Amino acid sequence: MTRPTSDPESTDETRCAPTGASAVQVLTPREVPLGGPRAMTVRRTLPQRAVSLVGPWCFLDHYGPDEVGTTGGMRVPRHPHTGLATVSWLFTGEVDHLDSAGHAARVRPGELNLMLAGRGITHSEFSTAETTVLHGVQLWFALPEATRHSPPGFAHHVPRPVRVGDAELRVFLGSLAGETSPVDPRTGPMVGAEVLLPSGSSLVLDASSGLDPAFEHAVLVDTGEVRLVDGDPASDVLVPRDHLVHLPPGRERLELRAGDGATGDARLVLLGGEPFGEQIVMWWNFVGRSHEEVADFRARYQAELGFEEPDRPLEGEEWFGPFPEDTPDPLPAPALPRTRMRPRG
């Protein structure tokens, strides 16, 4: 779940690589509370003013390691989504997922849980009572025009670890390093993978390992620090912990080198895909194509869950239900922004 801000793509800092690799950008996260009196804080690196989309990927929240006894853990009651898919990927802890399409699943480390919102869905996410430390990422990607009005769905996949030199990869979406995820994301070519890189070692990806030069890529550094190696040391780019480096299309070789000494081993999340090619409007938990469409999504959600009276009769089947009655109360949608929402991408 996200929360609206007056400037949802702002960031404290965006740094570019030196001359010769000026299109490479290192994006600094900003802290965002998920809500509530003991709000769990996440670090958001996507979207930003400098980079709205990485292929279809449109949202990246990174959290933990959090002591659940202090932060309260993840406690996100029922809320809606449209026009996107959510990827829950954990490093530590467990989260219970429940949605209005009838899927109940426990999210565990190293296991993909993909929720396809399609035309509309509601879901809740609560860290389990047994979880003491919660650590992971929440990722969204936008669905293209061809599939964004499709029925909601859910997929679970446990990728096997594969070796590329000293690195260990788990490819949860798309294809890389000889591994192909069986999950259909209902979008164009894309990739998502966790990478474990021992201190002082390098990961080199090229055509032989499935690196697609038609993709733009992004790498989130979860632990340690990583240097993007471009051949000339003056062009190398340091990516600190919690930061995201964005790489435009056209790259035929990608080398990432983990720091040594105090920084230790590195854990990364690698994302990529062909440029999305469509503009989107993303607000709160909705992805649409115009201000008016997102306003309609909000109005329908508010009406279906009884928060507001509809200004006109609702057409077609219910989008955002049903849901078990013995669950926490759903979240109402916030007020729409006072200014017109503009497409991006």
N, C-alpha and C positions, 0 to 999 in steps of 0.2 A: 504494500500500500504506500502511496505517496500522500503528500499534503500540499495544498496550493501555496504559492508564494507570490508576492507582487512582481518578482522578477525571477521566474523559475530557471532561467539559464545563466544566472549570474554566477560568478566565482571570484575568489580572492586573487587568484593568480593563474595566468597561462604563460608558459615559457616555451619558446621555440628553440630548436636545435641551431647550432652555428650555421653560418653561411655555407651553402652546399647541400644542406639537408633542411632547408628552412620550412618545408611543409610538415616536418615532424613536430608534433606539439606534445609537451608534457603538461597534463592538466592536474591542478591541485584540487583536492576534495573540499567540500564544505560540510559542516555538521548540521544535521537536520533531526529534530526529535520526532518520533513516530506518533506522539500524542499521549495524554494522560498525565496524572500527577507524578508518576515515576517513569517518565518516558524513556524508552530505550533510544539512544542516539545512534544514528547511522552516519556514514561518511558517503556523500553523494558525489560522483565524478561524472555522471552523464544523466541528463543533458547539461550542456553549458553553452554560453554565448558563442564560444569559439567552435564547438563541435556539438551538433544536435543529434546526429545519427552516425553509427558505424555499421555500414550495411543496413540491415533492418533493426539492429540493436538500438533502442531509444532510451534506455534507463538502466542505471547501475547504482545500487546501494550496497555498501560494504560495512559490516558490523563485527564487533568483537576483536579479540576474545573478551566477552563480558561475563562478569560474575553475576549470575541470575539472581542471587540473593540480594544484590545491591541494586541492579537495574530493573528488576522485575521481569526480565526476559522479554520474549516476544508475546504480546497480548493484543492481537489485532482482530476485533470482532468483525462480523459479516459486513462486507463492503462490495461495491460493484467493479466490473471491468467491461470494456467493450473494445473490439478492434485490435487486440493485442494478445500476446502469450506471455506467461510468467514462467521463469525458470528459478526454482529454489535449489541452491547448491550449498551444502554445509561442509565445514571443516571439523567442527566439534559441536556436540549437542544434538537434540532431536526436536522436531516441530510437527504438530498434528495439523493436517490440512483437511478441510471439509468444504464442499461446494454444492451449489444448487443443481448441478447436473447429476448428483448422486454419488460423487466420488469422495471417499474417505481414505486418506493415506498418511502414513508416518514418513516424514522426510528424515533421512539418515545421511551421515557423511559419506561422500563418494557415490551417491545415488542421485540420478536425475529425476526430478518431479516436474513435469511440464503441464501447465494448465493453459488450454487454448480457449480464450474467452469468446472468440467468434462474435456473434451479434450481441451477446450479453450473458453475464454470469455473475453470481455473488459467491464469495468464499470467506472463510476465516482461517487464521493462523495463530496457534498458541504453542509456545514451547512446552515440552512435557514436564511433568512433576519431577521426573528423574534427572532432568538436565540441570547441571550446576554451572557449566560454562557454555555459552552460545557464541558461535563464530561462523560466519559464512557470507554469502552474497545473495542478493535478490536482483534478478535481471529481467528486463522486459524486451521483447522485440515486437515491432509493428507488423500487423498482417496486411498483405497487399489487397488491392481492390477486389481481386478475383476470389479471395477467401475470407475477407473480413466480416461478411454477413453469414458465414456458415454456422452450423450448430456448435455449441461448446463441446470441448473434449478434454481428455486427460491421458497422459502417457507416463510410464515409469520405466527406467532403464538403468542397469548397473554396468557401466563401462569397465572393461578389463584394463589394467595398466599395461602400457607398452613402453619400450625403451627406445630412445633416440640418443645414442652416445651415453653420457652419464645421466641424462634427464629421464624422468618418468612422466608419461602423459596419460590422462584419462579423457578421451574424446567423447563428450556427452551429446554433441550435435554435429552433424555434417561429417566430413572426412578429413583425416590428417594422419600421417605416419603409418599408413597402411590399415588404419582402423576406420570403419564407417558405422555411425550410429544408425540403428534401425528405426529411429523415431522420425515421423513425418512432421516437420514444423509448419506445413501449409504456407511456406514462403519460398523465395528463391534460394539459390546456393548460399550457404552460410556455414560457419564453424564455431564451436565452443569447446574449450578444453581446459582442464586444470593441468598445471605443469609444476613438478617438483624438481628443483635444480640445486645440486649440492654446492656448497661454498667453493668459490674459485673455478667452477666448471662452466661450460658453455653449451647452449642449445643452438644448433644450426639447422634451419629449415630452408628447403629450396624445392624445385620442381620434383626432385626424386622422392621427397618426403611429403609431397602433396600441397606445398604452398602455392596458392593460386594468385598470380599477379593481377588478376581482375578484381580481387578483393581489396577493400580497405580493412585494416586491422587495428585492434587496440589491445594493449597488455596492461592489466592491473597488477600491481605489486602488492601482495598480501603480507608477506614477511620478507625480511632481508632488504637488499637493494639490488638493482639490476642495471647493467650498462648495455645500451643498444650500440653494437659495434658496426661501424660503417667503413672499415678498412683504414681510413686515415684517423689516427687518434684525435686529431683536432675536431673531427666531425662526430665522435662518439657522444652519446647522450646518456647522462645519469638519470635514472628513474628511481626516486626514493620510495620507501614504504608508503602505502596507501595512495600513491599517485597512479595516474593512467597515462600511457603514452599512445598517441594516435598516429597511425601510419597510413598515408594515402595510397590509392591503387598504384600499381606499376612496380611494386617491389618483388624482385625475383629471388632474393635471398634475405633471410632474417636471422641475425645472430644476436643472442641474448646471453650475457655473461654475468653470473652471480658474483656479488662482492665476496671478499674473504675477510678473515680476521673477525672483528667484533660483530659484523652484520650477519654472519652465519649463512645457513642454507636459505634459499629463496623459494617461495611458493607464489605462483602466478596464475592468473586467469587470462587466457587468450581468446579473443573474440574476433570475428570477421565476417565479411559477406560482400556480395556485389552491392554497389551503391543502390540505395532503395528505389530511387527514381520516381517517388511520389512524395508530395508534400502532405504533412500531417498537422493536425492541431491536437496537442496533448495537454489536458488539464485534469487535475486531481487524478482519478483512476480511469479516465476515458481517453481513447484515441479515436479521433474522427478526422474529417477533412475540411470542416469549416466551423466557425463560431456557432452558427445556427444549429449545426448537427450536434455538437457537444452540448449545447443548451437543451436540445431535445432529449439527449441521453439522460441528462440530469433530471429533467422534468419527469421522464418516464420512471426512473428509479424512485424518485420522491413519491410519485403517485402509487406505484405498485407496492411500496412498503408502508404506505399510509402516512408519510411525513407531511405531504401537501396534497391539496385537491388538484386534480388535473384541470387544465384550462380547456381541454377538449377530450372527447372520448378516446380511450386507448384502443389502437387497432392491432389485430393479430393476437398471437399467443403471448403468454407471459414471458418476459425476458429474464427476470432476476429472481425467480423462485422455482420451486418451493424450497423450504429449509426446515430442519427439525425445530420443534418448538422449545425444547429444553436446552437452548443455547443462549449465550449472552445477547442482549439487544443489539440490533444492527446500528451502524453509524449513519447518521444523516449526511447528505452532501452539503458542503459549505456553499455559501452564496457565490454566485458567478462574479468574476472580476468586473469592475466598473468600466474597464476599457475593453475594446474589441480584441479578441484573441486572433493572432495572426498565424497563418500556416508557416511551417519551417521544413527544412530538408531539401 
